[in-house]
Amino acid sequence: MKLKKGRPVLSKNRVIMGVYINPVNLKNLKSEVKKNKVTTSAMLRGLS
């Protein structure tokens, strides 16, 4: 309901999630995110 409060939380979780999944292969993660934009958005929605 509060988008302003949710935005920073989402970006924070987004970064933490990315580092947690693959701290070494950050480039691969970015490639996967580009390929699976729908999946990423779905995951972000699940986190929120």
C-alpha positions in Angstrom: 0.0 0.0 0.0 2.9 2.4 0.8 5.0 2.4 -2.4 7.5 4.9 -1.1 8.3 2.7 1.8 8.3 -0.5 -0.3 10.7 0.8 -3.0 13.8 1.0 -0.8 13.0 -2.3 0.8 12.6 -3.9 -2.6 15.9 -2.5 -3.9 17.6 -3.6 -0.7 16.3 -7.2 -1.0 17.1 -7.1 -4.7 20.8 -6.4 -4.0 21.0 -8.9 -1.1 19.3 -11.5 -3.2 21.7 -11.0 -6.0 24.8 -11.2 -3.8 23.3 -14.2 -1.9 22.6 -16.1 -5.1 25.9 -15.6 -6.7 28.5 -13.3 -5.2 31.2 -14.5 -7.6 29.3 -14.7 -10.9 27.6 -11.2 -10.7 27.9 -10.9 -14.5 26.1 -14.2 -15.1 23.4 -13.0 -12.7 22.9 -9.9 -14.7 22.7 -11.9 -17.9 20.1 -14.2 -16.3 18.1 -11.2 -15.1 18.1 -9.7 -18.6 16.9 -13.1 -20.1 14.4 -13.7 -17.3 12.9 -10.3 -16.7 9.4 -11.9 -16.1 10.8 -14.4 -13.6 12.7 -11.7 -11.8 9.7 -9.4 -11.5 7.7 -12.4 -10.2 10.3 -13.2 -7.6 10.4 -9.5 -6.5 6.6 -9.6 -6.2 6.9 -12.7 -4.0 9.4 -10.9 -1.8 7.1 -8.0 -1.3 
